[in-house]
Amino acid sequence: MSKRAQTTGAPRRRRRRKQAETGDSAENITRSQAEASYKSRAEREEQLQKWVIRGVIAVVGILVLLVAIAFAFEQVIIPSQLVATVHGEGITVQEFRQEYLLERNRLLLQLNQIQNAGWDFQQLQQQEPYATWINEVNVPDQLGLRVVNDMIDDRLLAHEAASRNVSIDDAAVRQAVERYFGFDPTEVALIGVEPTATPEPTITPTPYVSPTPSPTPPPTATPEAETGTEAEDDAAEPTITPQPTVVEPTLSADEARENFVENERDYRAYFDRNGIAPETLDALFERNALETLLADALVPDDASLLYADVRHILVDEEDKALAAITALGDGESFAALARAISTDPGSAARGGELGEAYVGNYVAEFRRAIENAEIGDIVGPVKSEFGYHVLQVRSKEQRSGAEVESQLERAKQQELQLLKDSLREDQSENFEIYNNWLDNIPRS
């Protein structure tokens, strides 16, 4: 074998084998790199998916947290805020909202009952207290202001009752419920019992002093205060009562009781449907019970009431009243002057005579003038919502017993209202109203 063959043959074979081996390794490396690249991309995609999922979970968590915060703010934080304080005790937004809903639905129920009784709605808009009720139903801010003030008055009155050691029990509250629905257990118990003939007491008629006597209210509504000199001046704050249970003569005592129970159940269900909690309605009956006990303490059943025989002249300007006083001082006839210039048609034709009546039948200013007047003196001018009065008291007398029974309840309510007014005036530093009540009136 030649040297050329010896030096070139073997190495070529080794080189080809090495190249083959090297080629296989490169192919393996390329495959490994591809696999590594694939795995790296899959891992990145998997990692990205994890981040996306975590991001979605985080967003959902934040949204849930925001909803929970909003819910807590609306259902816990805001309701617990105060709209007023009385003697250091707060009236919360929740309590205010409940009282507002209670009063609004009471008004709606009362007005619906009146309309169902056949009364013309346009006519009601011209009369009190119905005109006020209609305005409060249609103007939430007006009703809201009345409600927050009523809640303050209730707290002041409760504080005053505690200072007088006047408190209620379950029996008093139950009696308040019965009165609210016009149910008298004593009368019901006498159904079917033959009555014993007793003479009826003589009732002193209440004179009309106003220029225009008010029409008779519907049987299902609380009678409105009569307009004019004898009317109370608090008609803008009506006391609303529900449709009373009418006990027909044919009903037995058991049937009458069943009607009362059914009416109370239906009444409670009505308010429950409108979002008023049972305890809110119960609180109304408790306040009524407390007011009744306070009124009884202010004017006991055996109290005497002042009756007076009065005549008056009503004019629209103070100068005319002063001129009338001067004329009477110069000897002018009271009766002739009343017929000539008095704007009260109910008494002018009678020479200004109002007759003998319970003084509580007159507006507050007129009543106070009678109470302070000396017999026979000419008193005035006395300003009231109806004009200027010149009056003369003929006689005054305290009466009690059966003779004043028909006026006793009115006297109790008058004294109770006077107490409320005095508490409001004398204890103004003991209560405070915050502006947020306006923002928390239920609008639905």
C-alpha positions in Angstrom: 0.0 0.0 0.0 1.4 3.4 -0.9 2.1 6.1 1.6 -0.5 8.3 0.1 -3.1 5.6 0.8 -1.9 5.1 4.3 -2.0 8.8 5.2 -5.4 9.7 3.8 -7.7 6.7 4.2 -8.2 6.2 7.9 -8.6 9.7 9.0 -11.4 10.2 6.5 -13.3 7.5 8.1 -12.8 8.9 11.5 -13.8 12.4 10.3 -17.0 11.0 8.7 -17.8 9.2 11.9 -17.1 12.3 13.9 -19.1 14.4 11.6 -21.9 11.9 11.9 -21.6 12.1 15.7 -21.4 15.8 15.6 -24.4 16.0 13.3 -26.4 13.9 15.6 -25.4 16.1 18.6 -26.4 19.3 16.8 -29.7 17.8 15.9 -30.2 16.9 19.5 -29.3 20.4 20.7 -31.7 22.0 18.2 -34.5 19.7 19.4 -33.7 20.4 23.1 -33.6 24.1 22.4 -37.0 23.8 20.6 -38.4 21.9 23.5 -37.0 24.3 26.0 -38.4 27.2 24.0 -41.8 25.5 23.9 -41.8 24.8 27.6 -40.8 28.4 28.3 -43.7 29.8 26.2 -46.2 27.4 27.8 -44.9 28.4 31.2 -45.2 32.1 30.3 -48.8 31.6 29.1 -49.6 29.6 32.2 -48.1 32.3 34.4 -50.0 35.0 32.4 -53.3 33.0 33.0 -52.5 32.9 36.7 -52.0 36.6 36.8 -55.2 37.2 34.8 -57.1 35.0 37.2 -55.6 36.7 40.2 -56.4 40.1 38.7 -60.0 39.1 38.1 -60.3 37.8 41.6 -58.8 41.0 43.0 -61.2 43.2 40.9 -64.2 41.1 42.0 -62.9 41.3 45.6 -62.6 45.1 45.4 -66.1 45.4 43.9 -67.6 43.1 46.6 -65.8 45.2 49.2 -67.1 48.4 47.7 -70.7 47.0 47.6 -70.3 45.9 51.2 -69.0 49.3 52.2 -71.9 51.0 50.4 -74.4 48.6 52.0 -72.9 49.2 55.4 -72.9 52.9 54.9 -76.6 53.0 53.7 -77.9 50.3 56.1 -75.8 50.9 59.2 -73.9 54.1 59.2 -76.5 56.5 57.8 -79.4 55.1 59.8 -77.5 55.5 63.0 -76.7 59.1 62.3 -78.7 61.7 64.3 -81.2 64.2 63.0 -81.8 65.8 66.4 -81.0 65.5 70.1 -83.4 66.1 73.0 -81.9 66.2 76.6 -78.8 64.7 75.2 -80.6 61.7 73.7 -80.4 61.3 69.9 -83.1 60.8 67.3 -81.6 58.7 64.6 -82.2 58.8 60.8 -83.8 55.4 61.1 -86.3 56.5 63.7 -87.0 59.6 61.6 -87.6 57.6 58.4 -89.9 55.3 60.2 -92.0 58.1 61.7 -92.2 59.8 58.4 -93.5 56.7 56.6 -96.0 56.1 59.4 -97.4 59.6 59.3 -97.5 59.7 55.5 -99.4 56.4 55.3 -101.7 57.5 58.0 -102.6 60.6 56.1 -103.1 58.7 52.8 -105.3 56.2 54.6 -107.4 58.9 56.2 -107.8 60.9 53.0 -108.8 57.7 51.1 -111.4 57.0 53.7 -112.8 60.5 53.5 -113.0 60.3 49.7 -114.6 56.8 49.9 -117.3 58.4 52.2 -118.3 60.5 49.2 -116.6 63.8 50.0 -115.4 66.0 47.2 -111.7 66.3 47.0 -111.8 69.9 45.8 -113.9 70.8 48.8 -111.5 69.2 51.2 -108.7 71.3 49.8 -110.5 74.4 51.1 -110.9 73.1 54.7 -108.7 72.5 57.6 -107.2 70.2 58.7 -107.7 68.4 55.3 -105.9 71.1 53.3 -102.8 70.7 55.5 -103.0 66.9 55.2 -103.1 67.1 51.4 -100.2 69.5 51.3 -98.1 67.3 53.6 -98.8 64.3 51.4 -97.7 66.2 48.2 -94.8 68.1 49.7 -92.4 65.7 51.5 -90.3 68.5 53.0 -93.3 70.0 54.7 -94.3 66.7 56.2 -90.7 65.9 57.1 -90.4 69.2 59.1 -93.6 68.5 60.9 -92.5 64.9 61.8 -89.1 65.9 63.2 -90.7 68.6 65.3 -93.4 66.2 66.5 -90.6 63.8 67.5 -88.9 66.5 69.5 -92.2 67.4 71.2 -92.8 63.7 72.1 -89.4 63.5 73.7 -89.9 66.7 75.7 -93.3 65.5 76.8 -91.9 62.1 77.8 -89.2 63.8 79.9 -91.8 66.0 81.5 -94.0 63.0 82.3 -91.0 61.3 84.0 -90.4 64.4 86.1 -94.1 64.2 87.2 -93.8 60.5 87.9 -96.4 59.8 85.2 -95.7 56.4 83.5 -97.6 53.9 81.4 -98.2 50.2 81.7 -99.5 47.5 79.4 -103.1 48.2 80.4 -102.8 51.9 79.6 -101.3 51.1 76.2 -104.1 48.6 75.5 -106.7 51.2 76.3 -105.0 53.6 74.0 -105.3 51.0 71.2 -109.0 50.6 71.9 -109.6 54.4 71.9 -107.6 54.6 68.6 -110.0 52.2 66.9 -113.1 53.6 68.6 -113.7 50.4 70.6 -115.3 50.9 74.1 -115.3 47.6 76.0 -117.9 49.0 78.5 -120.3 49.9 75.8 -119.8 46.6 74.0 -120.4 44.7 77.3 -123.8 46.4 77.5 -124.9 45.2 74.1 -128.1 43.2 74.6 -128.5 44.5 78.1 -131.7 46.4 78.8 -130.7 49.9 79.7 -131.9 51.7 82.8 -133.7 54.9 82.0 -131.7 57.9 83.2 -132.3 61.6 82.5 -130.0 63.1 79.9 -127.9 66.1 81.1 -128.6 69.5 79.7 -125.7 70.5 77.4 -124.9 74.1 77.0 -124.8 74.7 73.2 -121.5 75.9 71.8 -122.1 79.2 69.9 -120.6 80.0 66.5 -118.6 83.1 66.6 -116.8 82.8 63.3 -117.8 84.7 60.1 -118.4 81.4 58.4 -119.2 78.2 60.4 -117.3 75.2 59.2 -119.4 72.4 57.5 -119.9 69.1 59.4 -116.9 66.8 58.9 -117.3 63.4 57.4 -118.2 60.6 59.8 -115.0 58.7 59.2 -112.6 61.7 59.9 -111.5 63.4 63.0 -113.8 66.5 63.3 -111.9 69.6 62.4 -111.6 72.6 64.7 -114.3 75.1 64.0 -113.1 78.2 62.3 -113.6 81.5 64.0 -113.2 83.0 67.4 -114.2 79.8 69.2 -111.9 77.6 67.2 -108.6 76.3 68.5 -105.6 77.8 66.8 -103.7 74.5 66.4 -105.7 73.1 63.5 -102.6 72.9 61.4 -101.4 70.0 63.6 -104.1 67.5 63.2 -104.6 64.4 65.3 -105.3 61.6 62.9 -107.5 58.7 63.8 -108.2 55.6 61.8 -111.5 54.5 60.5 -113.4 53.6 63.7 -115.3 50.3 64.1 -119.0 51.1 63.8 -120.9 48.8 66.2 -124.2 48.1 64.6 -127.2 47.5 66.9 -127.6 44.0 65.5 -124.1 43.0 66.4 -123.5 40.9 69.5 -120.8 41.7 72.0 -118.7 38.9 70.7 -119.1 40.1 67.1 -118.2 43.6 68.1 -115.0 42.3 69.7 -114.2 40.2 66.7 -114.6 43.3 64.5 -112.2 45.2 66.6 -109.6 42.5 66.5 -109.9 42.2 62.8 -109.7 45.9 62.2 -106.5 46.1 64.3 -105.0 43.2 62.5 -105.8 44.7 59.1 -104.5 48.1 60.1 -101.2 46.6 61.3 -100.9 44.6 58.1 -101.4 47.8 56.0 -98.4 49.5 57.7 -96.3 46.3 57.5 -96.8 46.3 53.7 -95.6 49.8 53.5 -92.4 49.2 55.4 -93.3 50.4 58.8 -91.9 48.2 61.6 -94.4 46.9 64.2 -92.5 48.7 67.0 -93.0 52.0 65.3 -96.8 51.6 65.4 -96.5 50.3 69.0 -94.6 53.5 69.9 -97.5 55.6 68.5 -100.0 53.8 70.9 -97.5 54.3 73.8 -97.3 58.0 73.1 -101.1 58.2 73.0 -101.3 56.4 76.3 -98.8 58.8 77.9 -100.6 61.8 76.6 -103.9 60.6 78.0 -102.4 60.1 81.4 -100.8 63.6 81.3 -104.0 65.2 80.2 -105.9 63.5 83.0 -103.3 64.8 85.4 -103.6 68.3 84.1 -107.4 68.3 84.1 -108.8 65.7 86.4 -112.3 64.4 85.7 -113.7 66.3 88.7 -112.0 69.6 87.5 -114.1 72.8 87.2 -114.2 74.7 84.0 -114.7 78.4 83.4 -118.0 79.5 81.7 -118.6 83.1 80.7 -121.3 85.2 79.2 -119.5 87.5 76.6 -120.3 89.9 73.9 -117.9 91.3 71.3 -117.3 93.5 68.3 -115.0 92.2 65.6 -113.3 94.5 63.1 -110.4 94.1 60.6 -108.2 97.0 61.7 -106.8 98.1 65.1 -107.7 101.7 64.5 -111.4 100.7 64.1 -111.3 98.8 67.3 -109.7 101.8 69.2 -112.4 104.0 67.7 -115.1 101.6 68.9 -113.6 101.6 72.4 -113.7 105.4 72.4 -117.3 105.4 71.3 -118.3 103.0 74.0 -116.6 105.1 76.5 -118.6 108.1 75.3 -121.8 106.2 76.0 -122.5 104.5 72.6 -124.7 101.4 72.8 -122.6 98.2 72.6 -125.4 96.4 70.8 -126.0 99.2 68.3 -122.3 99.5 67.6 -121.9 95.7 67.1 -124.8 95.7 64.6 -123.3 98.6 62.7 -119.6 97.6 62.4 -118.9 94.1 63.6 -117.7 91.7 60.9 -118.9 88.6 62.8 -122.3 87.8 61.2 -123.0 85.1 63.8 -123.1 87.6 66.6 -123.5 91.1 65.0 -127.2 90.6 64.3 -127.6 89.8 68.1 -125.8 93.0 69.1 -122.5 91.1 69.6 -124.0 88.6 72.0 -122.1 85.3 72.2 -124.1 83.9 75.1 -122.9 81.8 77.9 -120.3 79.2 76.9 -117.2 77.3 78.0 -114.2 79.7 77.4 -112.1 76.9 76.0 -114.3 77.1 72.9 -112.6 80.3 71.9 -109.2 80.9 70.3 -106.3 81.3 72.7 -106.1 85.2 72.6 -109.8 85.6 73.1 -109.9 83.0 75.9 -107.1 84.7 77.8 -108.7 88.1 77.5 -111.9 86.6 79.1 -110.0 85.0 81.9 -108.2 88.2 82.8 -111.2 90.6 82.3 -113.1 92.1 85.1 -116.9 91.8 84.9 -118.4 94.7 83.0 -115.1 96.2 81.7 -114.6 97.0 78.0 -111.5 95.0 76.9 -109.4 95.4 73.8 -108.3 95.6 71.2 -107.6 91.8 71.3 -105.9 90.6 68.2 -106.5 87.1 66.9 -106.3 85.4 63.5 -109.7 86.8 62.7 -109.1 90.4 63.3 -109.4 92.8 66.3 -111.9 92.2 69.1 -113.5 94.5 71.6 -115.3 92.5 74.2 -117.2 92.7 77.4 -117.7 89.9 80.0 -121.1 89.9 81.5 -120.5 87.0 84.0 -118.0 84.3 84.8 -118.6 81.0 86.7 -116.6 77.9 87.5 -118.7 74.7 86.8 -118.0 71.1 87.4 -119.6 67.6 87.3 -122.1 66.5 84.7 -122.7 70.0 83.6 -119.2 70.2 82.1 -118.8 66.6 81.0 -119.3 67.4 77.3 -116.4 69.9 77.4 -114.0 68.0 79.7 -112.1 66.1 76.9 -111.6 69.3 75.0 -110.3 71.0 78.1 -107.8 68.1 78.6 -106.5 68.4 75.1 -106.2 72.2 75.3 -104.1 72.0 78.5 -102.0 69.3 77.0 -101.3 71.4 74.0 -100.4 74.4 76.2 -98.0 72.2 78.0 -96.3 71.1 74.8 -96.1 74.7 73.7 -94.5 75.9 76.9 -92.0 73.0 76.9 -91.0 73.9 73.4 -90.4 77.5 74.4 -88.9 77.1 77.8 -86.5 74.2 76.9 -85.2 75.4 73.6 -81.7 74.9 74.9 -82.4 71.2 75.6 -82.9 70.2 72.0 -81.2 70.7 68.6 -82.2 69.9 65.0 -79.6 69.0 62.5 -79.9 69.9 58.8 -79.5 66.3 57.5 -83.1 65.4 58.2 -83.9 67.0 54.8 -81.6 64.6 53.0 -83.1 61.6 54.7 -86.7 61.9 53.9 -87.9 58.7 52.1 -88.7 59.7 48.5 -90.3 56.5 47.3 
